Amino acid sequence: MNRNTQRARAIAIAQARPDTKLAAVRFLMLATGATAALVALLIAHAV
């Protein structure tokens, strides 16, 4: 593997890392929203 290929791979990995972090944050926000909606639904049913 030559130097250029190594460099291209390193750049691709560096670009991919923030994307996985963003996906994790997005999933966490989605889970939080779903939990809040479920709690609101349960409270509405209880009243």
OpenMM code with the backbone's topology and positions (N, CA, C; nanometers):
from openmm import Vec3, app, unit

residues = "MET ASN ARG ASN THR GLN ARG ALA ARG ALA ILE ALA ILE ALA GLN ALA ARG PRO ASP THR LYS LEU ALA ALA VAL ARG PHE LEU MET LEU ALA THR GLY ALA THR ALA ALA LEU VAL ALA LEU LEU ILE ALA HIS ALA VAL".split()
positions = [
    Vec3(0.0858, -0.1197, 0.0000),
    Vec3(0.0000, 0.0000, 0.0000),
    Vec3(0.0898, 0.1253, 0.0000),
    Vec3(0.0671, 0.2104, -0.0977),
    Vec3(0.1528, 0.3291, -0.1051),
    Vec3(0.1036, 0.4399, -0.0124),
    Vec3(0.1820, 0.5446, -0.0047),
    Vec3(0.1571, 0.6548, 0.0886),
    Vec3(0.0236, 0.7254, 0.0614),
    Vec3(-0.0102, 0.7418, -0.0671),
    Vec3(-0.1320, 0.8121, -0.1062),
    Vec3(-0.2574, 0.7357, -0.0612),
    Vec3(-0.2537, 0.6036, -0.0761),
    Vec3(-0.3664, 0.5199, -0.0343),
    Vec3(-0.3851, 0.5265, 0.1168),
    Vec3(-0.2731, 0.5225, 0.1881),
    Vec3(-0.2769, 0.5324, 0.3349),
    Vec3(-0.3377, 0.6652, 0.3785),
    Vec3(-0.2977, 0.7708, 0.3097),
    Vec3(-0.3459, 0.9055, 0.3417),
    Vec3(-0.4960, 0.9163, 0.3147),
    Vec3(-0.5394, 0.8611, 0.2031),
    Vec3(-0.6807, 0.8631, 0.1662),
    Vec3(-0.7645, 0.7873, 0.2689),
    Vec3(-0.7108, 0.6740, 0.3139),
    Vec3(-0.7810, 0.5932, 0.4145),
    Vec3(-0.7903, 0.6686, 0.5475),
    Vec3(-0.6820, 0.7337, 0.5874),
    Vec3(-0.6783, 0.8102, 0.7123),
    Vec3(-0.7795, 0.9248, 0.7092),
    Vec3(-0.7897, 0.9906, 0.5945),
    Vec3(-0.8858, 1.1011, 0.5791),
    Vec3(-1.0289, 1.0474, 0.5862),
    Vec3(-1.0532, 0.9345, 0.5209),
    Vec3(-1.1862, 0.8730, 0.5217),
    Vec3(-1.2281, 0.8345, 0.6630),
    Vec3(-1.1350, 0.7787, 0.7406),
    Vec3(-1.1626, 0.7400, 0.8794),
    Vec3(-1.1901, 0.8639, 0.9642),
    Vec3(-1.1098, 0.9684, 0.9439),
    Vec3(-1.1264, 1.0934, 1.0193),
    Vec3(-1.2612, 1.1582, 0.9903),
    Vec3(-1.3077, 1.1465, 0.8673),
    Vec3(-1.4374, 1.2032, 0.8294),
    Vec3(-1.5525, 1.1179, 0.8811),
    Vec3(-1.5327, 0.9886, 0.8920),
    Vec3(-1.6380, 0.8972, 0.9342),
    Vec3(-1.6640, 0.9049, 1.0847),
    Vec3(-1.5624, 0.9352, 1.1630),
    Vec3(-1.5758, 0.9369, 1.3096),
    Vec3(-1.6782, 1.0367, 1.3641),
    Vec3(-1.6759, 1.1649, 1.3239),
    Vec3(-1.7765, 1.2574, 1.3752),
    Vec3(-1.9183, 1.2165, 1.3349),
    Vec3(-1.9297, 1.1504, 1.2194),
    Vec3(-2.0593, 1.1069, 1.1688),
    Vec3(-2.1218, 1.0023, 1.2614),
    Vec3(-2.0407, 0.9089, 1.3127),
    Vec3(-2.0922, 0.8063, 1.4037),
    Vec3(-2.1332, 0.8693, 1.5364),
    Vec3(-2.0574, 0.9715, 1.5785),
    Vec3(-2.0898, 1.0429, 1.7024),
    Vec3(-2.2223, 1.1166, 1.6865),
    Vec3(-2.2411, 1.1773, 1.5693),
    Vec3(-2.3642, 1.2507, 1.5384),
    Vec3(-2.4825, 1.1545, 1.5356),
    Vec3(-2.4627, 1.0362, 1.4802),
    Vec3(-2.5680, 0.9354, 1.4735),
    Vec3(-2.6070, 0.8904, 1.6141),
    Vec3(-2.5092, 0.8764, 1.7017),
    Vec3(-2.5351, 0.8362, 1.8401),
    Vec3(-2.6149, 0.9434, 1.9138),
    Vec3(-2.5781, 1.0692, 1.8932),
    Vec3(-2.6496, 1.1814, 1.9563),
    Vec3(-2.7925, 1.1876, 1.9046),
    Vec3(-2.8076, 1.1677, 1.7727),
    Vec3(-2.9405, 1.1710, 1.7101),
    Vec3(-3.0289, 1.0594, 1.7658),
    Vec3(-2.9707, 0.9395, 1.7815),
    Vec3(-3.0447, 0.8261, 1.8365),
    Vec3(-3.0856, 0.8520, 1.9814),
    Vec3(-2.9937, 0.9131, 2.0566),
    Vec3(-3.0209, 0.9451, 2.1967),
    Vec3(-3.1351, 1.0460, 2.2079),
    Vec3(-3.1348, 1.1460, 2.1209),
    Vec3(-3.2416, 1.2469, 2.1192),
    Vec3(-3.3757, 1.1829, 2.0821),
    Vec3(-3.3714, 1.0906, 1.9866),
    Vec3(-3.4914, 1.0194, 1.9432),
    Vec3(-3.5477, 0.9351, 2.0574),
    Vec3(-3.4593, 0.8663, 2.1291),
    Vec3(-3.4993, 0.7839, 2.2427),
    Vec3(-3.5581, 0.8695, 2.3546),
    Vec3(-3.4981, 0.9863, 2.3792),
    Vec3(-3.5470, 1.0785, 2.4816),
    Vec3(-3.6856, 1.1298, 2.4446),
    Vec3(-3.7041, 1.1644, 2.3194),
    Vec3(-3.8333, 1.2122, 2.2700),
    Vec3(-3.9405, 1.1057, 2.2817),
    Vec3(-3.9060, 0.9824, 2.2469),
    Vec3(-3.9998, 0.8713, 2.2546),
    Vec3(-4.0402, 0.8441, 2.3995),
    Vec3(-3.9441, 0.8519, 2.4903),
    Vec3(-3.9703, 0.8310, 2.6329),
    Vec3(-4.0633, 0.9394, 2.6871),
    Vec3(-4.0361, 1.0640, 2.6490),
    Vec3(-4.1199, 1.1760, 2.6929),
    Vec3(-4.2625, 1.1608, 2.6408),
    Vec3(-4.2765, 1.1184, 2.5156),
    Vec3(-4.4082, 1.0981, 2.4556),
    Vec3(-4.4838, 0.9861, 2.5265),
    Vec3(-4.4124, 0.8802, 2.5610),
    Vec3(-4.4727, 0.7666, 2.6305),
    Vec3(-4.5198, 0.8068, 2.7699),
    Vec3(-4.4384, 0.8823, 2.8414),
    Vec3(-4.4730, 0.9319, 2.9748),
    Vec3(-4.5962, 1.0220, 2.9670),
    Vec3(-4.5983, 1.1109, 2.8684),
    Vec3(-4.7129, 1.2010, 2.8494),
    Vec3(-4.8404, 1.1221, 2.8205),
    Vec3(-4.8272, 1.0177, 2.7422),
    Vec3(-4.9408, 0.9314, 2.7079),
    Vec3(-4.9925, 0.8582, 2.8314),
    Vec3(-4.9020, 0.8072, 2.9133),
    Vec3(-4.9394, 0.7374, 3.0361),
    Vec3(-5.0092, 0.8318, 3.1351),
    Vec3(-4.9584, 0.9531, 3.1454),
    Vec3(-5.0186, 1.0524, 3.2346),
    Vec3(-5.1589, 1.0884, 3.1851),
    Vec3(-5.1725, 1.1045, 3.0540),
    Vec3(-5.3024, 1.1377, 2.9949),
    Vec3(-5.4038, 1.0256, 3.0195),
    Vec3(-5.3568, 0.9022, 3.0153),
    Vec3(-5.4454, 0.7875, 3.0406),
    Vec3(-5.4836, 0.7767, 3.1877),
    Vec3(-5.3896, 0.8120, 3.2740),
    Vec3(-5.4109, 0.7997, 3.4185),
    Vec3(-5.5118, 0.9035, 3.4689),
    Vec3(-5.5166, 1.0179, 3.4051),
    Vec3(-5.6057, 1.1260, 3.4504),
    Vec3(-5.7488, 1.0963, 3.4096),
] * unit.nanometer
topology = app.Topology()
chain = topology.addChain("A")
for resn in residues:
    res = topology.addResidue(resn, chain)
    for name in ("N", "CA", "C"):
        topology.addAtom(name, app.Element.getBySymbol(name[0]), res)
